[in-house]
Amino acid sequence: MLWYDGRIVEGPVPFDLADRGLLLGDGMFDTALALDGRIVFEAAHVARLVAAAETLGFLVDARVIIEAMRAVAGAAPRAAVRTTVTRGAGPRGIAPPAEPRPLVFASAAAANPGFAYASLRLQVSTIARNETSPASRTKTLGYLDAVLAAHAARAEGFDEALFLNTRGRVACAGTGNVFAVIDRQLVTPPVEEGVLAGIVRALLLEQAPSLGLPVQERALSLDELRQAQAVFVTNSLRLLSPVAAIGDRSWPDDEDVTTARCRELIARAVAAAQA
């Protein structure tokens, strides 16, 4: 299902070949989970897209984003909703147009229920995450590093890539935030390490301490991550995925107690968001 230019459309749509999202990756996107026609954590997803546009130097109407998301949310009982925003068309060259006319479109497809909470095996990517770039903290359309890293990881029998930043410290997984359980505390890299401020990540940072689960945002070395009691990845579709292995370091199949409490917290928050 596709929402484009203010309406649901079937089949191919006209697309301006001068659009900067197509030519330069000048735009951003968001992926959200929809359950029974409702976007989970809708306000947070909308706010992140609006903030990302501001980071890129243009404005997008939150009402248009909401309309687009809601229009496709009922594509399936459990749906993955992708909302894309570009700066719109512009003249030749890289300089942004003086008066951007953003383009918003959204699509949705059925999401596999087994995707949520399933474990992952990670391979450390040879591609570094550039923490000096604002793009590392924004879900921009330039996703080639993640595409190449995912391809390399799967070619080696892993599920997903793990990115280190240019300083050799842990940044994130290819499609999610990384948490380590160290001495019964949650540790996750701060956004300054080249990390997208994920929606589920924010939920854990806000609510885990109220359950007696201390959370630290700090730099994390690969050795420290590999020595953690448990590791998991969060994103809006997987919600929480325990990490079964990072390279040749593996963890037991039995779920870590702290990880289980985080999973339960997220499940309750999803249910509450739909109530």
C-alpha positions, 0 to 999 in steps of 0.5 A, a space after each residue: 500500500 502506498 500513500 503519495 501526494 495526498 492520496 492512496 495510489 495503486 501501481 506506478 506513480 509519477 516521480 520528479 527525476 530532479 528530486 534530491 532524495 533520488 539524486 543526492 540522498 537528500 532526505 530521511 525516512 522512518 520505519 514504524 510498527 503498526 498494529 491493527 491499523 494504529 502506529 505504535 509510538 506514533 508521536 515519537 516517530 513523527 517528532 523524529 522525522 520533523 527533527 531530522 528535517 530541521 537537522 537537514 535544514 528544511 521544514 516538513 509539516 507534521 500533519 502531512 506525516 501523520 496523514 501519510 502514516 495513518 493512511 497505510 497503517 491498516 495494510 495488514 494486522 501487523 504492518 511495517 510502515 515506512 515514511 519517506 521525506 525528501 527535500 523535493 526537486 532542485 536545480 542541478 548541483 548540490 546546493 539546496 534550493 532556496 525554497 524547498 518543497 518537501 515530498 512525503 510518501 509512505 508505504 506499508 507491508 505485512 510484518 512477520 510476527 516472528 521478527 519481533 524478539 528473535 535473536 541475532 548473530 552479529 558480525 563486526 563490519 569493516 566499514 566505520 560509522 562516521 560519528 563526526 557526521 550529522 548523518 550518523 545521527 539521522 536516518 537519511 536516505 544514504 544507507 549504502 554503508 548499511 546495505 553493504 555491511 548487511 550483505 557482507 555479514 549475511 555472506 559470512 552466515 550472520 544476520 546483521 552487521 555491528 558498526 564501530 565508529 572511526 575511533 574503534 568504539 561500538 556505535 550500533 547495529 546496521 538497523 538498530 541500537 545496541 545495549 550491553 548488560 554489564 554488572 546488571 546495568 544497561 550500557 548503550 553508546 550515546 548519540 555522539 558515538 555515531 548513534 541514531 536516537 532510536 524510538 525503543 532506545 529512548 523508551 528504555 532510557 526513560 523507563 528502565 530506571 523506574 524498574 530498578 534497571 540502571 542505564 548508562 550512556 557511555 562509550 563502549 569498546 568492542 572488548 567490553 561488549 564481547 565480555 558483557 553478560 548479555 547484549 541485545 539490539 532494539 528497533 521499532 520492528 524487532 523491538 528487542 532482539 537478544 544477540 546470540 553471537 558477535 563473531 566467534 563470541 557466543 552467548 547461551 540460549 537461556 535469556 538473561 534476566 535483565 534482558 527479559 525484564 527489558 523485553 517485558 517492559 517494551 511489550 507492556 509499552 507497546 500494549 499501552 500505546 494501543 490501548 
